[in-house]
């Protein structure tokens, strides 16, 4: 059975999930290919296209990239090959971004990444990727003497047409692969052997021993005995503690022993589940809210990031703030609303000017997960120093409403989350994101990006703008309603 690099990376995360995909694809819970993943794939292709421009005398094999065709073309008079593919007798398959034929008969692999650095963390290890590619080629009879990774220059700033020589960095990682290579080869063999097993234990997968954020797509298939309100819902519960509980077959929150070491917030979450009742520190909440100075400006930004900057003055992956919604609440209870939506993909301080006119430099700004808005304001200061005083005031007078639901308000129905989309249905069931055409931030940025830059955009322009405005408006309206609920707690 063929093993690809994507397969190998999935194996490293969860072997059982890969086995299910390869052996029982009809029942593998693929789910919907999210807009976020589509965006990542599209950006990867865009970076590859710029990488190709770094090399002359190249042959693009993308449309005819079978291993047999690749081997035929390697004998022709080209220096660089784009998307050549190789398959070993063991079934190890690789498609290389850029392959260079060297004068000594060996080859140089270039792996293209859409990141601004060479990642070596548990989730993304670019060096392991490169080891896989090198091994697959050599097993197919291609001698690889050099390996490089091409990635985005974080210091690049777009000014007019993008020059790939300024946009991209090529780093030789040949020596960096040496300490990893044998381990990766062993892992490749294990992966190839594992997917060719006729049977495996389908009653659990390796993700069972990981935190919730590291569970595979098929977690529910393999772990049917793990029900709602499991230990994985305990906020920030470490992998070590999860494994301690699993060793004692304590899968449900209600099974956690009373003397098990948890922090105070985790203990409150457990109590809420056991009693099926919210635990609310009313005094702490009142004290926090009473510290806020009116008027209260509930603020939410929508942003457009891109691997290759589409807008002058921006760098790779920098956020472009294209939309804002602000609901301002006076001490007398009067609520007013301001919204702004850019209709062109360009850097402008028009939004900031209108914000300042609406809010003035007074009161408290309230957001959800405030580090995001604070980060955007810092970026806007770099772009528009003239607005430093106003944007610094916002940051210095910012209150994070999510703080309440991390520290003072615990409800078993949140299932360990503190996001506004988890809190709102419980506290304010009459308000719902489900009624909106735009459902989340990724959909918002995708819709806006297509609306302002896609020449083939054929959706109703007025309706699209309204959908975007309604989504951002819902974020700040939801915060206002949640604030009112918190203020009225008896």
C-alpha positions in Angstrom: 0.0 0.0 0.0 1.4 3.4 -1.0 2.6 5.8 1.8 2.7 9.5 1.0 4.3 12.3 3.0 0.8 13.5 4.1 0.1 9.9 5.2 3.4 9.8 7.2 2.6 13.0 9.0 -0.8 11.7 9.9 0.8 8.5 11.1 3.0 10.5 13.5 -0.1 12.2 15.0 -2.3 9.1 15.1 -1.3 5.7 13.5 -4.8 4.3 13.9 -6.4 7.2 12.2 -4.2 6.7 9.2 -4.9 2.9 9.1 -8.6 3.6 9.0 -8.2 6.1 6.2 -6.1 3.7 4.1 -8.0 0.5 4.9 -11.6 1.6 5.4 -11.9 4.9 3.6 -15.6 4.5 3.2 -16.1 4.9 7.0 -13.3 7.4 7.7 -15.0 10.5 9.2 -13.4 13.0 6.8 -15.7 15.8 7.7 -15.9 19.0 5.6 -12.7 20.4 4.2 -12.8 23.7 6.2 -12.3 27.1 4.6 -9.2 27.5 6.8 -7.6 24.4 5.4 -8.6 25.4 1.9 -6.9 28.8 2.5 -3.7 27.1 3.7 -3.6 24.8 0.7 -4.2 27.8 -1.7 -1.5 29.8 0.0 0.9 26.9 -0.2 0.4 26.8 -4.0 0.9 30.5 -4.3 4.3 30.3 -2.4 5.3 27.4 -4.7 4.6 29.5 -7.8 6.9 32.3 -6.5 9.5 29.7 -5.6 9.6 28.4 -9.2 10.6 31.9 -10.3 13.8 31.6 -8.4 15.1 28.9 -10.8 15.7 29.0 -14.6 15.9 26.1 -17.0 13.1 24.3 -15.2 10.6 21.7 -16.3 7.1 21.7 -14.6 5.9 18.1 -14.3 2.8 19.0 -12.4 0.4 17.7 -15.1 2.4 14.5 -15.9 3.9 13.7 -12.6 3.9 9.9 -12.5 7.2 8.4 -11.2 7.7 6.7 -14.5 7.3 10.0 -16.4 9.6 11.7 -13.9 12.4 9.2 -14.5 12.2 9.6 -18.2 12.5 13.4 -18.0 15.4 13.3 -15.5 17.5 12.2 -18.5 16.7 15.3 -20.5 18.7 18.5 -20.4 17.0 20.4 -17.6 18.6 21.7 -14.4 15.4 22.0 -12.3 12.3 19.9 -12.1 9.1 21.1 -10.5 6.8 18.5 -8.8 8.7 15.4 -9.9 7.4 12.2 -8.2 9.1 9.1 -7.0 7.9 5.7 -5.7 10.0 3.0 -4.0 9.5 -0.7 -4.3 8.3 -0.6 -0.7 5.5 1.9 -1.7 7.1 5.1 -0.3 5.9 7.9 -2.5 7.1 11.5 -2.7 6.4 14.5 -4.8 9.2 17.1 -4.6 8.5 20.8 -4.8 11.8 21.6 -6.6 14.5 19.1 -7.6 17.9 20.3 -8.9 20.2 18.1 -11.0 23.8 18.7 -9.9 26.9 18.4 -12.1 28.1 15.3 -10.2 25.0 13.3 -11.0 23.4 13.7 -7.6 20.4 15.9 -6.8 19.4 18.8 -4.5 15.9 18.8 -3.0 14.1 22.1 -2.2 11.1 21.9 0.1 8.8 25.0 -0.1 7.0 26.1 3.1 4.5 28.9 3.5 5.7 29.8 7.0 8.2 32.5 8.0 10.6 30.1 9.7 11.7 26.5 9.7 9.4 24.8 12.2 10.6 22.1 14.4 7.8 21.7 16.9 5.6 18.6 17.6 2.8 19.7 15.2 5.0 20.9 12.3 8.5 19.6 11.9 9.8 20.7 8.5 13.0 18.8 9.0 11.1 15.5 9.4 9.3 16.4 6.2 12.6 16.9 4.4 14.0 13.6 5.8 10.9 11.8 4.4 11.4 13.3 0.9 15.1 12.5 0.9 14.5 8.9 1.9 11.7 8.4 -0.6 13.9 9.7 -3.4 16.9 7.6 -2.4 14.8 4.4 -2.1 13.6 5.1 -5.7 17.3 5.3 -6.8 17.9 9.0 -6.8 21.0 10.1 -4.9 20.2 13.2 -2.8 23.4 15.1 -1.7 21.8 18.3 -0.6 18.5 19.5 1.0 17.2 23.0 1.4 14.0 24.6 2.7 12.5 27.6 1.0 10.3 29.8 3.3 8.9 33.3 3.6 11.1 36.2 4.7 9.3 37.7 7.7 11.0 41.0 7.1 9.8 41.4 3.6 7.5 44.3 3.1 5.4 44.5 -0.1 6.0 47.7 -2.1 4.5 47.2 -5.6 5.3 44.0 -7.5 6.6 41.1 -5.4 10.1 40.1 -6.1 10.6 36.4 -5.2 14.3 37.0 -4.4 13.2 39.4 -1.7 10.1 37.4 -0.6 11.8 34.0 -0.1 14.7 32.6 1.9 16.6 29.5 0.9 18.3 27.7 3.8 20.5 24.6 3.4 19.4 22.1 6.0 21.5 19.1 4.8 23.5 18.9 8.1 20.4 19.6 10.2 18.9 16.4 8.9 21.7 14.1 10.1 20.7 13.6 13.7 17.1 13.0 12.7 17.4 10.9 9.6 17.7 7.4 11.0 14.9 8.0 13.4 12.6 9.2 10.6 13.6 6.3 8.4 12.6 3.9 11.2 9.3 5.8 11.6 8.6 5.5 7.8 9.1 1.7 8.0 6.8 1.5 11.0 4.1 3.6 9.2 4.4 1.5 6.0 4.1 -1.7 8.0 1.2 -0.4 10.1 -1.0 0.6 7.2 -0.5 -2.9 5.7 -1.8 -4.7 8.7 -5.0 -6.6 8.1 -6.4 -5.8 11.5 -5.8 -3.4 14.4 -7.6 -2.7 17.6 -10.4 -0.4 16.6 -11.6 0.3 20.1 -9.1 3.0 20.9 -6.5 5.2 19.2 -3.3 6.8 20.3 -5.0 10.2 20.6 -6.7 8.8 23.7 -3.5 9.8 25.5 -3.4 13.3 24.2 -5.2 16.5 25.1 -8.4 17.4 23.3 -6.7 19.9 20.9 -4.5 17.0 19.7 -7.3 14.5 18.9 -7.6 13.1 15.4 -10.7 13.3 13.2 -11.6 9.7 13.9 -11.3 10.0 17.7 -15.0 9.3 18.2 -14.9 6.2 16.0 -12.1 4.6 17.9 -13.1 5.7 21.4 -16.8 5.1 21.5 -16.8 4.5 25.3 -15.7 8.1 25.9 -18.9 10.1 26.3 -19.9 13.7 26.9 -18.3 15.4 29.9 -15.1 13.4 29.7 -11.8 14.3 31.3 -10.7 15.9 28.0 -13.1 18.7 28.6 -11.2 19.9 31.7 -9.7 23.2 30.6 -5.9 23.1 30.3 -5.6 19.6 31.8 -2.1 18.4 30.9 -1.3 15.2 29.0 0.5 13.9 32.1 -2.6 14.2 34.2 -4.8 12.8 31.5 -2.6 9.7 31.4 -2.7 9.4 35.2 -6.5 9.3 35.1 -6.5 6.9 32.1 -4.3 4.5 34.1 -7.1 4.3 36.7 -9.8 4.0 34.0 -11.2 7.3 35.1 -12.6 8.7 31.8 -15.5 10.8 32.9 -15.2 14.1 34.9 -17.4 12.6 37.6 -14.9 9.8 38.0 -12.1 12.1 39.0 -11.1 11.5 42.6 -11.7 14.4 45.0 -8.0 14.3 46.0 -6.7 14.4 42.4 -4.4 17.4 41.9 -6.2 20.1 39.9 -6.0 23.9 40.0 -8.8 25.9 41.5 -10.5 26.6 38.1 -10.4 23.0 37.1 -11.9 21.9 40.4 -14.8 24.3 39.9 -15.4 22.9 36.4 -15.5 19.4 37.9 -18.0 20.5 40.6 -20.2 22.2 38.0 -20.3 18.9 36.0 -21.0 16.8 39.1 -23.8 19.1 40.3 -25.1 20.0 36.9 -25.1 23.6 38.0 -23.1 26.7 37.1 -20.5 28.0 39.7 -20.5 31.7 39.6 -18.3 34.0 41.7 -20.8 36.9 41.8 -18.7 39.1 44.0 -15.6 38.8 41.8 -17.6 39.4 38.7 -19.3 42.5 40.1 -16.0 43.9 41.3 -14.5 43.4 37.9 -17.4 45.0 36.0 -17.6 47.9 38.5 -14.0 48.7 37.6 -15.0 49.6 34.1 -15.4 53.2 33.2 -18.3 54.3 31.0 -19.0 54.6 28.2 -18.3 51.0 27.4 -17.1 50.4 23.9 -17.7 46.7 22.9 -15.3 46.2 20.0 -14.5 43.5 17.5 -12.2 43.5 14.5 -12.2 41.3 11.4 -8.9 40.8 9.6 -7.4 39.4 6.4 -4.0 37.6 6.7 -2.2 36.2 3.7 1.1 34.3 3.4 2.1 36.4 0.4 1.0 40.0 1.2 -1.6 41.3 -1.2 -1.3 44.9 0.1 1.6 47.3 0.0 3.3 48.0 3.4 2.3 44.5 4.8 4.6 41.5 5.4 3.9 37.8 5.1 1.0 36.6 7.3 0.4 40.1 8.7 -3.2 40.8 9.5 -5.0 43.5 7.6 -7.9 44.9 9.6 -10.7 45.5 7.2 -13.7 45.7 9.5 -14.8 46.8 12.9 -18.0 46.8 14.9 -18.4 48.9 18.1 -21.5 49.0 20.4 -21.1 51.8 22.9 -23.1 51.7 26.1 -23.5 54.8 28.2 -23.9 54.8 32.0 -27.6 55.7 31.5 -28.0 52.5 29.4 -28.2 54.2 25.9 -26.7 51.9 23.3 -25.3 53.2 20.0 -23.6 51.3 17.2 -20.8 52.1 14.7 -19.5 49.8 11.9 -17.0 50.0 9.2 -16.2 47.7 6.3 -13.4 48.4 3.8 -14.4 48.0 0.1 -10.9 47.9 -1.3 -7.8 45.9 -0.4 -5.5 48.7 0.6 -4.0 50.2 3.7 -6.0 53.3 4.9 -6.5 55.0 8.2 -10.1 55.9 7.3 -11.4 53.3 9.7 -9.4 54.6 12.6 -10.5 58.2 12.0 -14.2 57.2 12.0 -13.7 55.0 15.1 -12.1 57.9 17.0 -14.9 60.2 16.0 -17.5 57.7 17.3 -15.8 56.7 20.6 -13.6 59.7 21.5 -10.7 59.0 23.8 -12.8 58.0 26.8 -14.3 55.0 28.5 -13.4 51.4 28.5 -13.0 49.2 25.4 -14.4 45.7 25.9 -13.5 42.7 23.7 -13.5 39.0 23.8 -10.0 37.4 23.8 -8.5 40.9 24.0 -5.0 40.0 22.9 -6.3 39.8 19.3 -7.6 43.4 19.2 -4.6 44.7 21.2 -2.3 43.0 18.6 -4.1 44.6 15.7 -3.9 48.0 17.4 -0.1 47.7 17.8 0.1 46.9 14.1 -2.0 49.9 13.2 0.3 52.1 15.3 3.2 50.9 13.1 1.3 51.7 10.0 -0.2 55.0 11.2 1.9 56.6 14.0 -0.3 59.7 13.8 -3.0 57.6 15.7 -0.6 56.3 18.4 -2.4 58.2 21.3 -5.8 56.9 20.4 -4.8 53.3 19.7 -2.6 53.2 22.8 -5.5 54.5 24.8 -7.7 51.6 23.6 -5.0 49.1 24.5 -4.4 50.6 27.9 -8.1 50.7 28.7 -9.1 47.3 27.3 -11.1 44.8 29.3 -11.3 41.1 28.2 -14.8 39.9 28.8 -13.6 36.3 28.2 -11.6 36.7 31.5 -14.8 36.2 33.4 -15.5 32.8 31.8 -11.9 31.7 32.4 -11.8 32.7 36.1 -15.2 33.4 37.6 -18.0 31.7 35.7 -18.0 27.9 35.2 -20.9 26.1 33.5 -20.8 22.5 32.6 -22.7 23.3 29.4 -19.6 25.2 28.1 -17.8 21.8 28.0 -14.5 23.5 29.1 -14.5 26.2 26.4 -14.6 30.0 27.0 -15.2 31.2 23.5 -18.1 33.5 22.8 -19.8 31.0 20.5 -19.9 28.5 23.4 -21.0 31.0 26.1 -23.7 32.9 24.1 -26.2 30.0 23.5 -26.2 29.2 27.2 -26.5 32.8 28.6 -28.4 34.4 25.7 -30.3 31.6 23.8 -32.3 34.1 21.8 -29.2 35.3 20.0 -27.6 32.9 17.5 -24.8 32.9 15.0 -26.6 30.0 13.2 -29.0 32.5 11.7 -26.2 34.3 9.9 -24.9 33.8 6.4 -21.3 34.4 7.6 -20.7 31.9 10.4 -17.1 32.6 11.6 -14.0 34.7 11.1 -12.5 32.5 8.5 -15.7 32.7 6.4 -15.6 36.5 6.9 -12.1 36.9 5.6 -12.6 34.5 2.7 -15.8 36.3 1.7 -14.2 39.8 2.0 -11.1 38.7 0.2 -13.1 37.4 -2.8 -15.4 40.4 -2.8 -12.6 43.0 -3.1 -10.1 41.2 -5.2 -11.7 38.4 -7.3 -12.6 39.7 -10.8 -14.9 36.7 -11.1 -16.9 37.5 -7.9 -20.5 37.2 -9.0 -22.4 37.3 -5.8 -24.7 40.2 -4.9 -22.4 42.9 -3.7 -24.9 44.7 -1.4 -26.1 41.4 0.1 -22.5 40.3 0.7 -21.5 43.5 2.5 -24.6 43.2 4.6 -23.8 39.6 5.6 -20.3 40.7 6.6 -21.6 43.6 8.6 -24.2 41.4 10.4 -21.6 38.9 11.4 -19.2 41.5 13.0 -22.2 43.3 14.5 -23.3 40.0 16.2 -19.9 39.7 17.9 -20.3 43.0 19.7 -24.1 42.7 20.3 -23.4 39.3 21.9 -20.9 40.9 24.2 -23.4 43.6 25.2 -26.1 41.0 26.0 -23.6 38.8 28.0 -22.5 41.9 29.9 -26.1 42.6 30.8 -26.6 39.0 32.0 -23.5 39.3 34.2 -24.6 42.6 35.7 -28.0 41.2 36.6 -26.8 38.1 38.4 -28.5 37.9 41.7 
